[in-house]
């Protein structure tokens, strides 16, 4: 079932949320959030989270855990 905003409305919603949060945090903490040091720190932290998300996605695709109770 498609959303009334199109087939990729959830992607645009997430992109919009990231933009709103970036603008809000930059306005609330202008000397801390939008600095190069902070952006580099976030970029370094995203890689391990991406790997964990990939592992979880594979688990979901194969149907859950392999242990049987």
N, CA and C atoms as a LAMMPS dump frame, in Angstrom:
ITEM: TIMESTEP
0
ITEM: NUMBER OF ATOMS
207
ITEM: BOX BOUNDS ff ff ff
-5.0000000000000000e+02 5.0000000000000000e+02
-5.0000000000000000e+02 5.0000000000000000e+02
-5.0000000000000000e+02 5.0000000000000000e+02
ITEM: ATOMS id mol type element x y z
1 1 1 N 0.833 -1.18 0
2 1 2 C 0 0 0
3 1 3 C 0.88 1.246 0
4 2 1 N 0.632 2.127 -0.927
5 2 2 C 1.425 3.333 -1.048
6 2 3 C 0.852 4.45 -0.2
7 3 1 N 1.743 5.303 0.256
8 3 2 C 1.342 6.48 0.997
9 3 3 C 0.76 7.502 0.025
10 4 1 N -0.026 8.401 0.534
11 4 2 C -0.569 9.43 -0.35
12 4 3 C 0.508 10.416 -0.792
13 5 1 N 1.686 10.365 -0.151
14 5 2 C 2.795 11.233 -0.523
15 5 3 C 3.757 10.557 -1.484
16 6 1 N 3.445 9.356 -1.924
17 6 2 C 4.287 8.667 -2.883
18 6 3 C 4.912 7.423 -2.284
19 7 1 N 5.549 6.618 -3.13
20 7 2 C 6.094 5.341 -2.676
21 7 3 C 7.321 5.486 -1.772
22 8 1 N 7.978 6.624 -1.797
23 8 2 C 9.182 6.802 -0.988
24 8 3 C 8.993 7.885 0.062
25 9 1 N 7.787 8.007 0.583
26 9 2 C 7.493 9.05 1.561
27 9 3 C 8.293 8.844 2.837
28 10 1 N 8.547 7.604 3.221
29 10 2 C 9.298 7.354 4.455
30 10 3 C 10.738 7.831 4.331
31 11 1 N 11.318 7.734 3.158
32 11 2 C 12.693 8.206 2.955
33 11 3 C 12.737 9.722 3.054
34 12 1 N 11.782 10.397 2.43
35 12 2 C 11.756 11.852 2.5
36 12 3 C 11.462 12.325 3.909
37 13 1 N 10.681 11.574 4.656
38 13 2 C 10.418 11.933 6.054
39 13 3 C 11.696 11.864 6.876
40 14 1 N 12.506 10.816 6.675
41 14 2 C 13.766 10.694 7.406
42 14 3 C 14.761 11.769 7.004
43 15 1 N 14.83 12.081 5.717
44 15 2 C 15.722 13.154 5.251
45 15 3 C 15.292 14.484 5.867
46 16 1 N 14.005 14.733 5.886
47 16 2 C 13.485 15.963 6.507
48 16 3 C 13.799 16.04 7.982
49 17 1 N 13.684 14.907 8.674
50 17 2 C 13.992 14.867 10.1
51 17 3 C 15.465 15.175 10.356
52 18 1 N 16.348 14.618 9.542
53 18 2 C 17.787 14.886 9.69
54 18 3 C 18.075 16.367 9.451
55 19 1 N 17.458 16.949 8.45
56 19 2 C 17.677 18.372 8.157
57 19 3 C 17.172 19.243 9.308
58 20 1 N 15.989 18.949 9.811
59 20 2 C 15.422 19.725 10.92
60 20 3 C 16.293 19.607 12.166
61 21 1 N 16.743 18.396 12.491
62 21 2 C 17.606 18.219 13.651
63 21 3 C 18.938 18.937 13.487
64 22 1 N 19.51 18.899 12.298
65 22 2 C 20.778 19.582 12.046
66 22 3 C 20.632 21.087 12.227
67 23 1 N 19.585 21.658 11.684
68 23 2 C 19.347 23.096 11.821
69 23 3 C 19.078 23.458 13.276
70 24 1 N 18.256 22.675 13.949
71 24 2 C 17.914 22.949 15.345
72 24 3 C 19.144 22.873 16.254
73 25 1 N 19.929 21.806 16.115
74 25 2 C 21.111 21.66 16.953
75 25 3 C 22.172 22.702 16.622
76 26 1 N 22.285 23.101 15.378
77 26 2 C 23.228 24.151 15.005
78 26 3 C 22.815 25.494 15.598
79 27 1 N 21.511 25.734 15.679
80 27 2 C 21.027 26.99 16.262
81 27 3 C 21.168 26.984 17.786
82 28 1 N 20.948 25.835 18.419
83 28 2 C 21.017 25.763 19.883
84 28 3 C 22.451 25.737 20.408
85 29 1 N 23.368 25.165 19.664
86 29 2 C 24.766 25.069 20.093
87 29 3 C 25.691 25.439 18.934
88 30 1 N 25.738 26.733 18.575
89 30 2 C 26.492 27.127 17.379
90 30 3 C 28.009 26.969 17.498
91 31 1 N 28.539 26.912 18.719
92 31 2 C 29.984 26.778 18.882
93 31 3 C 30.413 25.331 19.108
94 32 1 N 29.449 24.41 19.179
95 32 2 C 29.768 23.008 19.471
96 32 3 C 29.343 22.082 18.336
97 33 1 N 28.089 22.178 17.917
98 33 2 C 27.562 21.181 16.98
99 33 3 C 28.115 21.286 15.564
100 34 1 N 28.063 22.451 14.899
101 34 2 C 28.467 22.467 13.481
102 34 3 C 29.967 22.636 13.246
103 35 1 N 30.791 22.147 14.157
104 35 2 C 32.24 22.28 13.978
105 35 3 C 32.794 21.083 13.204
106 36 1 N 33.945 21.277 12.591
107 36 2 C 34.599 20.202 11.83
108 36 3 C 34.95 19.034 12.749
109 37 1 N 35.426 19.343 13.958
110 37 2 C 35.799 18.289 14.9
111 37 3 C 34.601 17.406 15.246
112 38 1 N 33.461 18.02 15.494
113 38 2 C 32.264 17.255 15.831
114 38 3 C 31.785 16.43 14.638
115 39 1 N 31.811 16.997 13.445
116 39 2 C 31.375 16.252 12.262
117 39 3 C 32.301 15.068 11.983
118 40 1 N 33.616 15.245 12.193
119 40 2 C 34.556 14.135 12.023
120 40 3 C 34.296 13.05 13.06
121 41 1 N 34.008 13.448 14.282
122 41 2 C 33.718 12.479 15.337
123 41 3 C 32.471 11.661 15.001
124 42 1 N 31.425 12.331 14.505
125 42 2 C 30.208 11.617 14.131
126 42 3 C 30.457 10.68 12.952
127 43 1 N 31.276 11.098 11.996
128 43 2 C 31.576 10.26 10.835
129 43 3 C 32.314 8.994 11.251
130 44 1 N 33.225 9.12 12.213
131 44 2 C 33.965 7.951 12.689
132 44 3 C 33.028 6.987 13.424
133 45 1 N 32.048 7.513 14.139
134 45 2 C 31.136 6.678 14.911
135 45 3 C 30.07 6.009 14.045
136 46 1 N 29.815 6.526 12.86
137 46 2 C 28.773 5.976 11.995
138 46 3 C 29.185 4.631 11.39
139 47 1 N 30.478 4.445 11.105
140 47 2 C 30.934 3.208 10.458
141 47 3 C 30.609 1.955 11.277
142 48 1 N 30.946 1.885 12.56
143 48 2 C 30.579 0.683 13.327
144 48 3 C 29.071 0.488 13.442
145 49 1 N 28.331 1.576 13.554
146 49 2 C 26.874 1.449 13.621
147 49 3 C 26.312 0.91 12.311
148 50 1 N 26.902 1.322 11.193
149 50 2 C 26.474 0.804 9.896
150 50 3 C 26.738 -0.687 9.77
151 51 1 N 27.879 -1.139 10.264
152 51 2 C 28.177 -2.579 10.238
153 51 3 C 27.204 -3.367 11.109
154 52 1 N 26.9 -2.839 12.279
155 52 2 C 25.921 -3.513 13.148
156 52 3 C 24.539 -3.553 12.493
157 53 1 N 24.151 -2.47 11.848
158 53 2 C 22.863 -2.435 11.158
159 53 3 C 22.824 -3.446 10.021
160 54 1 N 23.935 -3.602 9.324
161 54 2 C 24.015 -4.589 8.246
162 54 3 C 23.846 -6.006 8.797
163 55 1 N 24.493 -6.291 9.917
164 55 2 C 24.357 -7.618 10.539
165 55 3 C 22.918 -7.891 10.967
166 56 1 N 22.28 -6.889 11.533
167 56 2 C 20.886 -7.058 11.953
168 56 3 C 19.984 -7.244 10.735
169 57 1 N 20.258 -6.51 9.662
170 57 2 C 19.451 -6.647 8.444
171 57 3 C 19.568 -8.05 7.867
172 58 1 N 20.77 -8.614 7.874
173 58 2 C 20.957 -9.978 7.375
174 58 3 C 20.179 -10.959 8.233
175 59 1 N 20.209 -10.754 9.554
176 59 2 C 19.456 -11.619 10.46
177 59 3 C 17.957 -11.546 10.162
178 60 1 N 17.453 -10.344 9.935
179 60 2 C 16.04 -10.189 9.603
180 60 3 C 15.703 -10.886 8.284
181 61 1 N 16.595 -10.761 7.305
182 61 2 C 16.324 -11.34 5.995
183 61 3 C 16.299 -12.87 6.014
184 62 1 N 17.117 -13.492 6.871
185 62 2 C 17.126 -14.96 6.917
186 62 3 C 16.11 -15.523 7.89
187 63 1 N 15.392 -14.66 8.572
188 63 2 C 14.291 -15.142 9.395
189 63 3 C 14.568 -15.247 10.875
190 64 1 N 15.453 -14.447 11.409
191 64 2 C 15.675 -14.433 12.853
192 64 3 C 16.862 -15.257 13.27
193 65 1 N 16.919 -15.531 14.555
194 65 2 C 18.079 -16.243 15.107
195 65 3 C 17.979 -17.735 14.788
196 66 1 N 19.104 -18.427 14.931
197 66 2 C 19.147 -19.845 14.613
198 66 3 C 18.904 -20.712 15.823
199 67 1 N 18.869 -20.128 17.014
200 67 2 C 18.663 -20.946 18.224
201 67 3 C 17.189 -21.311 18.343
202 68 1 N 16.959 -22.527 18.741
203 68 2 C 15.582 -23.019 18.93
204 68 3 C 15.368 -23.341 20.398
205 69 1 N 14.291 -22.854 20.938
206 69 2 C 14 -23.122 22.353
207 69 3 C 13.045 -24.274 22.514
